Amino acid sequence: MSARAESLEAACDLRFGQVGIACVRVRRVDAAALVEELERRVRSAPQMFTRAAVVLDLSHLPRLPDDGMVDAMLEAIRSAGMLPVGLAYGTSETEALAERMGLPLIAKFRAQYEPAQGEAAAAAPAPVAATPRAAEPAPVPGVEPGAAATAQHHAGSAVRSGQQVYARERDLVVAAAVANGAEVIADGSIHVYGSLRGRAMAGAQGDETARIFCSDFRAELVAIAGHYRVFEDIPKEFEGQAVQCWLDSGKLMIARL
């Protein structure tokens, strides 16, 4: 390649894609409690949370902490082995805080943390130090929100490690195996007619009525509307069995079919 051709070649490509980011929703201002809670989460599932990219969500605090305390919280996240990459969208004060801290504001987390119209903020679940959320997919172009759609199908080859299949605004049917390290995600329910060894996340945009059905359960993680369970060791009564997962009062339930 000539020197001129090299000089004209683009130095990089910049694209927005489906990036999984967890969210640490802080419920009380206590950096020591935060690092203790996050360290416990990382120990329970090191492959899932070690060096995981996370967004710090301060929207459920009664008032925004000062810059020093936010810096302490960010350091607590790093100390636990995770990597803070930004602040969740909140108010204009949050935006100003993100600018002062030199962090991006992640707007895609806005809708699911704002109370529904007429819903009191006090109706939130009982406080805990922080709740890492299951990773969420970025929007997929070309599908209008609210549009009627049949289930999305994935058949043939297995969903390989590092691969992600996302069904937006619909259910996902996978007629193949889902390997360790692979992700299947849907805004609706998920049906896996094969061995599920990776991660399955249904109700990705907050639908708590979504379910996960699997014919051979060996999952690393299952999640519905952000409520998740991680499996280092599959309970013997579920390993290799046909199961379904659903939410009951915010608790993720699993039972054999």
Summary of the structure (lengths in Angstrom):
residues: 257
radius of gyration: 19.8
end to end distance: 60.7
largest distance: 65.6
contacts: 769
relative contact order: 0.11
helix: 22%
strand: 30%
